Amino acid sequence: MPLSTQSQAGDEQYVLVASLDNVRNLSNILKAITFREHAIFNATKNGLKVTVEDSKCLQANAFIQADIFQEFTIKEDSVGFQVNLTVLLDCLTIFGGSTVPGVSTALKMCYNGYGYPLTLFLEEGGVVTVCKINTQEPEEPLDFDFCSTNVTNKVILQSDSLKEAFSELDMTSEILQITMSPSQPYFRLSTFGNSGNAHYDYPKDSDMMELFQCTKTQTNRYKMSLLKPSTKALALSCKVSVRTDSRGFLSLQYLVRNDEGQICFVEYYCCPDEEVEEE
């Protein structure tokens, strides 16, 4: 692809240059965290982290490692900016996001530093389109302080089994209750909707359960409205790690394979719903 193989003379002016032979490897992962208009981009030599937040209760992060890109050049330790995610996705799919075998849109993404727009060069079939998107100074993302030392319970599941659970649970329920325990029911999802109470249990030795590490019984409730955006990531993923910490905060980490079979991660943090009394 011309965009990623040609070293253009003007590249020296940019603090960040990232190229992809297939733009879907970026656009698909961004769709998995699109539930608010703006996103915070933070680039380091390790790659790109994109963060979207909702009212200090929910945070989604997409991690695209540097080696996913055909070219990833950064001139500072860290480069950050905020952009309108809806506009960015519209630009990334300007050629229609073709899924025809052998036809892909190449992307070169350039950023010149504070106050400058994010410039996208998109090429498909010899046609190049240039988009410039205004950037803002990034807000400081919320620190959920979710560290592995405070994790009390963790399971890793095949994503298909979680998709099946969501299809069977009553999504009219305002909350999703998650029970994790070293003893039965081990891992249980519960809803309380219009058609009554529903429970979905996973035995700890289930074929769908890749890892089961539960140290104490925890039952926490989460607003369904906060969890629904994460189903976009679930749909793309092949595995999901479900963790809770001592405060009841929830981490959902999705392993996503792109069109080339490379691995990216999408992580959602959600705070527990403290308004509902335990029954």
C-alpha positions in Angstrom: 0.0 0.0 0.0 1.4 3.4 -1.0 0.5 5.2 2.3 2.5 2.9 4.6 5.4 2.1 2.3 6.2 5.6 1.1 8.2 7.7 3.5 6.9 11.2 2.7 9.2 14.1 3.2 6.7 16.0 5.3 6.6 13.4 8.0 9.4 15.0 10.0 7.0 17.7 11.1 4.7 15.3 12.9 5.1 14.2 16.5 3.0 11.1 15.7 2.6 9.0 12.5 0.7 5.8 12.5 0.0 3.7 9.3 -2.2 0.7 8.7 -2.7 -1.3 5.5 -6.2 -2.1 6.7 -8.1 0.7 8.4 -10.7 -1.8 9.8 -8.0 -2.9 12.3 -8.5 0.5 14.0 -12.2 1.4 13.1 -13.6 -1.9 14.5 -11.9 -1.6 17.8 -13.0 2.0 18.1 -16.6 1.0 17.4 -16.4 -1.3 20.5 -15.9 1.8 22.8 -18.2 4.3 21.0 -20.9 5.3 23.5 -20.0 8.9 24.0 -19.1 11.6 21.5 -15.5 12.3 22.5 -12.5 10.1 23.1 -9.1 10.7 24.7 -6.1 9.4 22.7 -2.8 8.7 24.4 0.1 7.5 22.3 3.4 6.1 23.7 6.1 4.0 22.1 4.0 0.9 23.1 1.0 2.0 21.0 -2.3 3.7 21.2 -4.7 3.9 24.1 -8.2 5.3 23.5 -10.4 6.2 26.4 -14.2 7.0 26.6 -16.0 7.8 29.8 -19.5 8.2 31.1 -20.4 10.3 34.1 -17.5 8.9 36.3 -19.3 5.5 36.5 -18.0 3.8 33.4 -14.7 3.9 31.5 -13.7 2.0 28.3 -10.2 1.7 27.0 -9.1 0.3 23.7 -5.4 -0.7 23.4 -3.9 -1.0 20.0 -0.3 -2.1 20.3 2.4 -0.4 18.2 3.2 -3.6 16.3 -0.4 -3.7 14.9 0.6 -0.7 12.8 2.8 -1.0 9.7 4.4 2.2 10.8 4.3 3.8 14.3 6.6 6.8 14.9 6.4 8.9 18.0 8.8 11.7 18.8 7.8 12.4 22.4 7.4 10.1 25.4 3.7 10.6 25.3 1.3 12.4 22.9 -2.3 13.1 24.0 -5.3 14.8 22.4 -9.1 14.6 22.5 -11.2 14.2 19.3 -14.8 13.7 18.3 -15.0 9.9 18.0 -18.2 10.0 15.9 -16.5 12.3 13.3 -13.3 10.2 13.4 -15.2 7.0 12.7 -17.2 8.6 9.9 -13.8 9.6 8.3 -12.3 6.1 8.8 -15.2 4.5 7.0 -15.4 7.1 4.3 -14.8 4.4 1.6 -17.6 2.3 3.1 -15.5 0.0 5.2 -15.2 -2.6 2.4 -15.3 -6.3 3.5 -14.6 -7.5 -0.1 -11.6 -9.9 0.0 -8.5 -8.3 -1.3 -9.9 -4.7 -1.1 -8.9 -2.7 1.9 -8.6 1.0 2.8 -5.1 2.1 3.9 -4.7 4.7 6.6 -1.9 7.1 7.6 -2.7 9.1 10.7 -0.6 12.1 11.5 -0.6 14.6 14.4 1.5 17.7 14.7 1.1 18.5 18.3 -1.0 20.7 20.6 -3.4 22.9 18.8 -3.1 21.1 15.5 -5.8 18.9 13.8 -5.5 15.1 13.5 -4.8 14.5 9.8 -6.0 11.3 8.1 -4.8 10.1 4.7 -7.1 7.3 3.5 -6.3 5.4 0.3 -8.3 2.8 -1.6 -7.8 1.7 -5.2 -5.5 4.6 -5.9 -7.9 7.3 -4.6 -6.6 9.3 -1.6 -8.8 11.3 0.7 -7.4 13.7 3.3 -9.5 14.5 6.4 -8.5 17.0 9.1 -10.3 16.7 12.5 -10.0 19.4 15.2 -8.4 18.2 18.4 -8.9 19.5 22.0 -6.7 19.4 25.0 -7.3 16.0 26.6 -9.1 15.8 29.9 -7.4 13.7 32.6 -9.1 10.3 32.5 -10.7 9.0 35.7 -8.5 6.7 37.7 -10.6 3.8 38.8 -7.6 2.6 40.8 -8.3 -1.0 39.7 -5.1 -2.9 40.5 -4.5 -6.6 40.4 -3.4 -6.7 44.0 -7.0 -5.8 45.1 -8.7 -8.3 42.8 -10.7 -10.7 44.8 -12.4 -12.8 42.1 -11.5 -13.5 38.5 -12.9 -15.7 35.7 -12.0 -16.0 32.1 -14.7 -17.2 29.7 -15.2 -18.0 26.1 -17.1 -14.9 24.8 -19.7 -17.1 23.1 -20.9 -18.3 26.5 -21.4 -14.7 27.7 -23.2 -13.8 24.5 -25.5 -16.7 25.2 -26.1 -15.6 28.7 -27.0 -12.0 27.6 -29.5 -13.5 25.0 -31.3 -15.5 27.8 -31.3 -12.9 30.6 -34.1 -10.3 30.8 -32.6 -7.1 29.4 -35.6 -5.1 30.7 -33.9 -5.4 34.1 -32.4 -2.1 35.3 -29.5 -3.9 37.0 -27.3 -6.9 36.4 -26.3 -8.8 39.5 -23.0 -10.7 39.5 -22.3 -13.3 42.1 -18.8 -14.8 42.2 -17.9 -17.4 44.8 -15.4 -20.2 45.7 -18.5 -22.4 46.3 -21.8 -22.8 44.5 -23.2 -21.0 42.5 -19.5 -20.1 41.6 -20.4 -17.6 38.8 -23.9 -16.3 38.5 -25.5 -13.6 36.4 -29.0 -12.4 37.6 -31.6 -10.0 36.2 -34.8 -8.7 37.7 -37.0 -7.6 34.8 -40.6 -7.4 33.6 -40.8 -11.2 33.2 -39.5 -11.9 36.7 -36.1 -13.0 38.0 -33.6 -14.8 35.9 -30.3 -16.5 36.8 -27.6 -17.8 34.5 -25.0 -20.1 36.3 -21.6 -21.3 35.1 -20.1 -24.4 36.8 -16.4 -23.7 37.6 -15.4 -26.8 35.5 -17.4 -25.7 32.5 -15.8 -26.1 29.1 -16.5 -22.4 28.6 -14.6 -21.4 31.7 -10.8 -21.1 31.0 -9.9 -19.8 34.5 -11.7 -19.7 37.8 -10.0 -17.8 40.7 -12.5 -16.8 43.4 -11.3 -16.2 46.9 -14.5 -14.9 48.6 -18.2 -14.7 47.9 -19.2 -11.4 46.4 -22.5 -10.2 45.1 -22.6 -6.8 43.3 -25.1 -5.0 41.2 -24.4 -2.9 38.2 -26.6 -0.6 36.2 -27.6 -2.4 32.9 -27.5 1.0 31.1 -23.8 1.2 31.9 -23.0 -2.3 30.9 -24.9 -2.3 27.6 -22.1 -0.4 25.7 -19.7 -3.2 26.5 -21.8 -5.7 24.4 -20.2 -4.1 21.4 -16.8 -5.3 22.5 -18.3 -8.6 23.5 -19.6 -9.1 20.0 -16.0 -8.7 18.5 -14.2 -10.7 21.2 -13.2 -14.3 21.5 -12.4 -14.3 25.3 -13.5 -12.1 28.2 -11.9 -11.7 31.7 -14.4 -10.8 34.4 -12.8 -9.4 37.6 -14.1 -7.7 40.7 -12.0 -6.0 43.4 -12.6 -5.6 47.1 -14.8 -2.5 46.5 -17.0 -4.3 44.1 -15.7 -2.4 41.0 -16.0 -4.5 37.8 -13.4 -5.0 35.1 -14.4 -6.6 31.8 -11.4 -7.2 29.6 -12.1 -8.4 26.1 -9.6 -10.1 23.8 -10.2 -9.1 20.2 -8.5 -10.6 17.1 -8.4 -8.3 14.1 -8.6 -9.3 10.4 -5.0 -10.4 10.4 -5.4 -12.4 13.6 -3.4 -10.0 15.8 -4.6 -9.4 19.3 -6.0 -6.1 20.8 -7.7 -5.5 24.1 -10.7 -3.6 25.1 -11.3 -3.0 28.8 -14.4 -1.7 30.5 -14.5 -0.5 34.2 -17.8 -0.1 35.9 -18.6 1.0 39.4 -21.2 -0.9 41.5 -24.7 0.4 41.9 -24.8 1.5 45.5 -28.4 2.7 45.5 -29.9 -0.8 45.6 -30.1 -2.5 48.9 -29.1 -6.2 49.0 -32.1 -8.4 49.2 
